[in-house]
Amino acid sequence: MSTSRRRFLQLATTVAGASTLPTSVHAWESRAPDNPFACLVDLTRCIGCRKCEEACNRVNHLPGPTQSFDDLRVFEAERRPNTTAYTVVNRYTASALSAGRRPQATYVKIQCMHCQDPACASACPTGAMSKQANGAVTYDVDRCIGCRYCLIACPFQIPAYEYERALAPRVRKCTFCFERLDEGKLPACAAACPTDAIVFGRRRALLAEARRRIRERPARYVNHVYGEHEVGGTCWLYLSGAPFPQLAFPDLPLQATPGTTESIQHALFHNLWSPAALFALLAAVMAVTRRTGDERSDTEGSAP
C-alpha cells in the first residue's frame, strides 16, 4: 500500500509540474471602441415622467405594461428591466439629509449599460453577444444556444431570459436602438426625454460635458461620473446630486471583468496544458487504484 501511495504522489507531482510549464500566453487587451456613441443621464434633471419607458416600448414593439405609463404608483416598488421592459425608472429618496433641507426624490433610469468591454460578450461561447463599433452591445438570436452565461456574467444583472417561451426562448435587453443609430437617429428614450435628462453623443464629448457641469456647479453634483471607469467604462454615463450607492448603483471594480476572466482562461487552456494535465492525473489515479485492488485481491487469495 505504501508503495502505491508513493507511486501516486510521484505521478501527481509530475503532472502538476507539467501543468505549470511556461507558455506564450498573451496578456488580455481591451477591445473597446475608441470613441463610440454614448448617453449621459443627468439624474438631477429627470422628473420621473416615464416617457423614456413608453418610447422604448413603442419602438421595440414590446407588450403593453401592466400599469399605464401615466400611472406613477409604479414608483412604490423598485423594478428591474425584464423581457417585456428594456428600461425602467425607479424613485429613490436620500436617507440622510442636511439640516433644514426637505427630502427630494431622485429618479433613476436603468437599462443595459453597453459596457466598453462587455462581460456578457466575453462569456458568450457562440458570439451571440457582441460589441459594435458604434457602442451598442447587440444580441444575435440565431447564434444563441440558451446557455445564459451572459445573465451570470453581467455585473449589472441586466439581461433577461424568456423562460415562458419553452420552444424558442431569447435573451432580452436594451439594444441601444442599434438600427436607429445606423439611420442617424437618436435612441428612442433620448429622443423622447422632455427635460434633456438624457443627452446622446460621442463618449469623449459627453465625459467632457459631465466634467464641465460638475466643475461649474459643484454643489449640485456628486464629483463622480458613474460609468466613466466602472468595469472598464460604459456607454451609459450618469451624473447625480445624491451618492450613487444610495441610488442602488452597484459598487464595481474599475477593471473590465473580461480582463480577469479571459486572462485566467488563457492561462489554463493555452496549448491545452490544463486539460492534458487533468486527463493525465485521472489516468494516474485509475492506474494506482487498479494496482491497489489487484494487490489486495492477491493478498486475500493467498490467505489461509
JOUR-V151068 format. One record per residue. N is the residue number from 0. RES is the residue in three letters. PHI is phi in whole degrees, 0 to 359 (NA if undefined). Layout:
n=N res=RES phi=PHI
n=N res=RES phi=PHI
//
This chain:
n=0 res=MET phi=NA
n=1 res=SER phi=295
n=2 res=THR phi=296
n=3 res=SER phi=297
n=4 res=ARG phi=295
n=5 res=ARG phi=297
n=6 res=ARG phi=296
n=7 res=PHE phi=297
n=8 res=LEU phi=297
n=9 res=GLN phi=297
n=10 res=LEU phi=296
n=11 res=ALA phi=297
n=12 res=THR phi=295
n=13 res=THR phi=297
n=14 res=VAL phi=296
n=15 res=ALA phi=299
n=16 res=GLY phi=295
n=17 res=ALA phi=296
n=18 res=SER phi=289
n=19 res=THR phi=255
n=20 res=LEU phi=298
n=21 res=PRO phi=294
n=22 res=THR phi=228
n=23 res=SER phi=269
n=24 res=VAL phi=289
n=25 res=HIS phi=269
n=26 res=ALA phi=293
n=27 res=TRP phi=293
n=28 res=GLU phi=234
n=29 res=SER phi=296
n=30 res=ARG phi=249
n=31 res=ALA phi=292
n=32 res=PRO phi=300
n=33 res=ASP phi=293
n=34 res=ASN phi=212
n=35 res=PRO phi=284
n=36 res=PHE phi=293
n=37 res=ALA phi=204
n=38 res=CYS phi=231
n=39 res=LEU phi=253
n=40 res=VAL phi=254
n=41 res=ASP phi=262
n=42 res=LEU phi=293
n=43 res=THR phi=286
n=44 res=ARG phi=257
n=45 res=CYS phi=286
n=46 res=ILE phi=251
n=47 res=GLY phi=71
n=48 res=CYS phi=283
n=49 res=ARG phi=69
n=50 res=LYS phi=295
n=51 res=CYS phi=295
n=52 res=GLU phi=299
n=53 res=GLU phi=296
n=54 res=ALA phi=295
n=55 res=CYS phi=299
n=56 res=ASN phi=300
n=57 res=ARG phi=290
n=58 res=VAL phi=293
n=59 res=ASN phi=266
n=60 res=HIS phi=55
n=61 res=LEU phi=272
n=62 res=PRO phi=299
n=63 res=GLY phi=297
n=64 res=PRO phi=287
n=65 res=THR phi=290
n=66 res=GLN phi=239
n=67 res=SER phi=306
n=68 res=PHE phi=294
n=69 res=ASP phi=271
n=70 res=ASP phi=274
n=71 res=LEU phi=277
n=72 res=ARG phi=292
n=73 res=VAL phi=298
n=74 res=PHE phi=285
n=75 res=GLU phi=287
n=76 res=ALA phi=225
n=77 res=GLU phi=289
n=78 res=ARG phi=239
n=79 res=ARG phi=230
n=80 res=PRO phi=302
n=81 res=ASN phi=215
n=82 res=THR phi=290
n=83 res=THR phi=245
n=84 res=ALA phi=216
n=85 res=TYR phi=281
n=86 res=THR phi=216
n=87 res=VAL phi=221
n=88 res=VAL phi=243
n=89 res=ASN phi=246
n=90 res=ARG phi=247
n=91 res=TYR phi=231
n=92 res=THR phi=239
n=93 res=ALA phi=302
n=94 res=SER phi=281
n=95 res=ALA phi=237
n=96 res=LEU phi=237
n=97 res=SER phi=291
n=98 res=ALA phi=300
n=99 res=GLY phi=84
n=100 res=ARG phi=262
n=101 res=ARG phi=277
n=102 res=PRO phi=297
n=103 res=GLN phi=237
n=104 res=ALA phi=282
n=105 res=THR phi=243
n=106 res=TYR phi=259
n=107 res=VAL phi=236
n=108 res=LYS phi=275
n=109 res=ILE phi=238
n=110 res=GLN phi=197
n=111 res=CYS phi=304
n=112 res=MET phi=275
n=113 res=HIS phi=51
n=114 res=CYS phi=303
n=115 res=GLN phi=296
n=116 res=ASP phi=239
n=117 res=PRO phi=291
n=118 res=ALA phi=294
n=119 res=CYS phi=297
n=120 res=ALA phi=291
n=121 res=SER phi=294
n=122 res=ALA phi=280
n=123 res=CYS phi=289
n=124 res=PRO phi=282
n=125 res=THR phi=244
n=126 res=GLY phi=78
n=127 res=ALA phi=294
n=128 res=MET phi=259
n=129 res=SER phi=210
n=130 res=LYS phi=267
n=131 res=GLN phi=264
n=132 res=ALA phi=297
n=133 res=ASN phi=277
n=134 res=GLY phi=110
n=135 res=ALA phi=287
n=136 res=VAL phi=260
n=137 res=THR phi=252
n=138 res=TYR phi=234
n=139 res=ASP phi=250
n=140 res=VAL phi=296
n=141 res=ASP phi=290
n=142 res=ARG phi=263
n=143 res=CYS phi=288
n=144 res=ILE phi=251
n=145 res=GLY phi=76
n=146 res=CYS phi=287
n=147 res=ARG phi=65
n=148 res=TYR phi=299
n=149 res=CYS phi=297
n=150 res=LEU phi=296
n=151 res=ILE phi=287
n=152 res=ALA phi=285
n=153 res=CYS phi=298
n=154 res=PRO phi=289
n=155 res=PHE phi=258
n=156 res=GLN phi=55
n=157 res=ILE phi=261
n=158 res=PRO phi=303
n=159 res=ALA phi=239
n=160 res=TYR phi=244
n=161 res=GLU phi=278
n=162 res=TYR phi=296
n=163 res=GLU phi=286
n=164 res=ARG phi=264
n=165 res=ALA phi=295
n=166 res=LEU phi=274
n=167 res=ALA phi=217
n=168 res=PRO phi=290
n=169 res=ARG phi=230
n=170 res=VAL phi=271
n=171 res=ARG phi=238
n=172 res=LYS phi=192
n=173 res=CYS phi=304
n=174 res=THR phi=261
n=175 res=PHE phi=62
n=176 res=CYS phi=47
n=177 res=PHE phi=308
n=178 res=GLU phi=294
n=179 res=ARG phi=294
n=180 res=LEU phi=298
n=181 res=ASP phi=297
n=182 res=GLU phi=270
n=183 res=GLY phi=80
n=184 res=LYS phi=259
n=185 res=LEU phi=282
n=186 res=PRO phi=304
n=187 res=ALA phi=303
n=188 res=CYS phi=294
n=189 res=ALA phi=293
n=190 res=ALA phi=293
n=191 res=ALA phi=271
n=192 res=CYS phi=292
n=193 res=PRO phi=279
n=194 res=THR phi=246
n=195 res=ASP phi=58
n=196 res=ALA phi=290
n=197 res=ILE phi=246
n=198 res=VAL phi=246
n=199 res=PHE phi=255
n=200 res=GLY phi=174
n=201 res=ARG phi=280
n=202 res=ARG phi=300
n=203 res=ARG phi=297
n=204 res=ALA phi=294
n=205 res=LEU phi=291
n=206 res=LEU phi=296
n=207 res=ALA phi=296
n=208 res=GLU phi=294
n=209 res=ALA phi=297
n=210 res=ARG phi=294
n=211 res=ARG phi=297
n=212 res=ARG phi=296
n=213 res=ILE phi=295
n=214 res=ARG phi=294
n=215 res=GLU phi=279
n=216 res=ARG phi=226
n=217 res=PRO phi=296
n=218 res=ALA phi=283
n=219 res=ARG phi=274
n=220 res=TYR phi=240
n=221 res=VAL phi=290
n=222 res=ASN phi=281
n=223 res=HIS phi=198
n=224 res=VAL phi=261
n=225 res=TYR phi=289
n=226 res=GLY phi=103
n=227 res=GLU phi=294
n=228 res=HIS phi=237
n=229 res=GLU phi=307
n=230 res=VAL phi=41
n=231 res=GLY phi=87
n=232 res=GLY phi=103
n=233 res=THR phi=229
n=234 res=CYS phi=266
n=235 res=TRP phi=246
n=236 res=LEU phi=244
n=237 res=TYR phi=229
n=238 res=LEU phi=247
n=239 res=SER phi=212
n=240 res=GLY phi=266
n=241 res=ALA phi=244
n=242 res=PRO phi=304
n=243 res=PHE phi=299
n=244 res=PRO phi=300
n=245 res=GLN phi=288
n=246 res=LEU phi=251
n=247 res=ALA phi=68
n=248 res=PHE phi=283
n=249 res=PRO phi=291
n=250 res=ASP phi=274
n=251 res=LEU phi=241
n=252 res=PRO phi=292
n=253 res=LEU phi=278
n=254 res=GLN phi=285
n=255 res=ALA phi=298
n=256 res=THR phi=305
n=257 res=PRO phi=300
n=258 res=GLY phi=299
n=259 res=THR phi=271
n=260 res=THR phi=294
n=261 res=GLU phi=290
n=262 res=SER phi=296
n=263 res=ILE phi=294
n=264 res=GLN phi=299
n=265 res=HIS phi=296
n=266 res=ALA phi=294
n=267 res=LEU phi=284
n=268 res=PHE phi=249
n=269 res=HIS phi=299
n=270 res=ASN phi=58
n=271 res=LEU phi=62
n=272 res=TRP phi=297
n=273 res=SER phi=294
n=274 res=PRO phi=299
n=275 res=ALA phi=297
n=276 res=ALA phi=296
n=277 res=LEU phi=297
n=278 res=PHE phi=295
n=279 res=ALA phi=295
n=280 res=LEU phi=295
n=281 res=LEU phi=298
n=282 res=ALA phi=296
n=283 res=ALA phi=296
n=284 res=VAL phi=299
n=285 res=MET phi=297
n=286 res=ALA phi=294
n=287 res=VAL phi=295
n=288 res=THR phi=297
n=289 res=ARG phi=296
n=290 res=ARG phi=295
n=291 res=THR phi=298
n=292 res=GLY phi=296
n=293 res=ASP phi=295
n=294 res=GLU phi=295
n=295 res=ARG phi=295
n=296 res=SER phi=295
n=297 res=ASP phi=296
n=298 res=THR phi=294
n=299 res=GLU phi=292
n=300 res=GLY phi=289
n=301 res=SER phi=270
n=302 res=ALA phi=289
n=303 res=PRO phi=294
//
